[in-house]
Amino acid sequence: MGLTSSLTNAVSGLRVNQDSRDILSRNIANSGTPGYHRQSLNIVDYNSQDSSYARSVGTNRAFNSSLQAYYTRQVSDTANSGVRASYLDRLQGFLGKPGTAGSLDGVFGELQNALQGIATSPDDYNSRAQAVSAAQSMVETLNRLSSTIQGMRQETEGQIASNVHNLNGMLSSLAEVNNRMLDLGMTETSRAALLDQRDRLVSSVAEMIDVRADYRADGTVALMTRSGVGLIDNGVPVAGAVCAPAT
């Protein structure tokens, strides 16, 4: 082996070592980044009559389409359960814990007892006064709950309008990512970063609505709801799939 071959082997080894450290540092730095998938270096051995050496030829991204589709489905289920639990907890707080003072069932129970008192002693002034007071308390409680629930409804409608606006923006961004994935001249590093961005967008969409993701071999993704309504396919959002609510 000549000097030139020895130097070539040494330089190739240093380059592979540097590329490996770059990927290692990238994996560590992005260990907590949503949508990031661990990367590994592709190393290929080259053999010739004079020497043999190793070269790095791109990276591998630890990605499993079936596992990612399952993860997307669980994100939708978890987000749905979280929203339901949040509203039910708030509603329970407004209604009050059963059996406690001021709760809806407690106020109703006091009204029932007061009416039974009138039925037993219709001429008793105290019984009639207690019945009137219990009825007023019941009416005030129902009015308060009606106003509170109406406020929750208005809040929900406003949140839906905001989510629809955000969802349209995410689908547009995802369509742009799909189009950029078709660029065959993209470097492996840029492609991996774009795939991470794709997965973050899909997860963000799944947090708002129930979706099913179909990951294509070219790196693009198609989205549809679980009921079969298409959201994005062939690189563009499906016309009319998501639109702003009427004001």
Salt bridges, closest charged atoms under 4 A:
ASP77 OD1 - ARG226 NH1 3.03
GLU155 OE1 - ARG90 NH2 3.02
GLU157 OE2 - ARG153 NE 3.35
ASP196 OD1 - HIS37 ND1 3.68
ASP196 OD1 - ARG61 NH2 2.79
ASP199 OD2 - HIS37 ND1 3.48
ASP199 OD2 - ARG61 NH2 2.54
ASP199 OD1 - ARG198 NH2 2.99
ASP214 OD2 - ARG216 NE 3.16
ASP233 OD1 - ARG216 NH2 3.03
